[in-house]
Amino acid sequence: MTVTATRAAETGAGPFDHRRTVAANLAGAALAGVAGVGVTWLVARGLGQAPAGAFFAATAAFTLVGTVAKLGTPTGLVYWLARLRAQSDVRLIRPC
């Protein structure tokens, strides 16, 4: 029996311990939150009230435009590929 299998049998965990993954995700989320607050504070203090407001408005507009641009993309791609296969036009489909 390998060391990993022995440790998994002793602790009751499977071959992959999800605790490290959960801890890494939690640490990453905390770091992202702190970084977001830090950037917001730096922009607000560094630019002043009116330019910071314009910066945050532009950031929000960019985020909204990007989100709207992605609406329906996965569904459209699936539909497009299925339609090409149904029409036997596989020359337009190439392997990734």
C-alpha positions as CSV (number, residue, x, y, z in Angstrom):
1,M,0.0,0.0,0.0
2,T,1.4,3.4,-0.9
3,V,1.9,6.3,1.6
4,T,-1.0,8.2,0.0
5,A,-3.4,5.2,0.2
6,T,-2.3,4.5,3.8
7,R,-2.9,8.2,4.8
8,A,-6.2,8.2,3.0
9,A,-7.3,5.0,4.8
10,E,-6.2,6.4,8.2
11,T,-7.9,9.8,7.8
12,G,-11.0,8.5,6.0
13,A,-10.3,10.9,3.1
14,G,-10.3,9.7,-0.5
15,P,-7.2,9.7,-2.8
16,F,-7.6,13.5,-3.3
17,D,-7.9,15.6,-0.2
18,H,-10.2,18.6,-1.0
19,R,-9.3,20.5,2.1
20,R,-6.2,22.0,0.4
21,T,-8.3,23.0,-2.6
22,V,-10.9,24.6,-0.4
23,A,-8.3,26.4,1.6
24,A,-6.5,27.7,-1.5
25,N,-9.9,28.9,-3.0
26,L,-10.7,30.7,0.3
27,A,-7.3,32.3,0.4
28,G,-7.6,33.4,-3.2
29,A,-11.1,34.9,-2.6
30,A,-9.8,36.8,0.5
31,L,-6.8,38.1,-1.4
32,A,-9.0,39.2,-4.3
33,G,-11.4,41.0,-1.9
34,V,-8.5,42.8,-0.1
35,A,-7.0,43.7,-3.5
36,G,-10.3,45.1,-4.7
37,V,-10.7,47.3,-1.7
38,G,-7.1,48.4,-2.0
39,V,-7.4,49.4,-5.6
40,T,-10.6,51.2,-4.9
41,W,-9.0,53.1,-2.1
42,L,-5.9,54.0,-4.2
43,V,-8.0,55.2,-7.2
44,A,-10.3,57.2,-5.0
45,R,-7.4,58.9,-3.1
46,G,-5.1,59.2,-6.1
47,L,-7.5,60.7,-8.7
48,G,-9.9,62.8,-6.7
49,Q,-13.7,62.7,-6.5
50,A,-14.7,63.5,-10.1
51,P,-12.0,61.5,-12.0
52,A,-12.5,58.5,-9.7
53,G,-16.2,58.6,-10.3
54,A,-15.6,58.7,-14.1
55,F,-13.1,55.8,-13.7
56,F,-15.6,53.7,-11.8
57,A,-18.4,54.6,-14.2
58,A,-16.2,53.6,-17.2
59,T,-15.3,50.3,-15.4
60,A,-18.9,49.5,-14.8
61,A,-19.9,50.3,-18.4
62,F,-17.1,48.1,-19.7
63,T,-18.2,45.3,-17.5
64,L,-21.8,45.6,-18.6
65,V,-20.9,45.8,-22.3
66,G,-18.7,42.7,-22.0
67,T,-21.5,40.8,-20.2
68,V,-24.1,41.7,-22.7
69,A,-21.7,40.8,-25.6
70,K,-21.3,37.3,-24.1
71,L,-25.1,36.6,-23.7
72,G,-26.1,33.6,-25.7
73,T,-22.6,32.8,-26.9
74,P,-22.4,29.2,-25.5
75,T,-25.9,28.4,-26.8
76,G,-25.1,29.9,-30.2
77,L,-21.9,27.9,-30.6
78,V,-23.6,24.7,-29.7
79,Y,-26.4,25.4,-32.1
80,W,-24.0,26.4,-34.9
81,L,-21.9,23.2,-34.5
82,A,-25.0,21.0,-34.4
83,R,-26.5,22.7,-37.5
84,L,-23.2,22.2,-39.4
85,R,-23.1,18.5,-38.5
86,A,-26.8,18.1,-39.4
87,Q,-26.2,19.6,-42.8
88,S,-23.1,17.4,-43.2
89,D,-20.9,20.5,-43.7
90,V,-18.1,19.3,-41.5
91,R,-15.4,21.0,-43.5
92,L,-16.1,24.1,-41.4
93,I,-15.6,22.1,-38.2
94,R,-12.0,21.4,-37.4
95,P,-10.5,19.7,-34.3
96,C,-9.2,22.0,-31.6
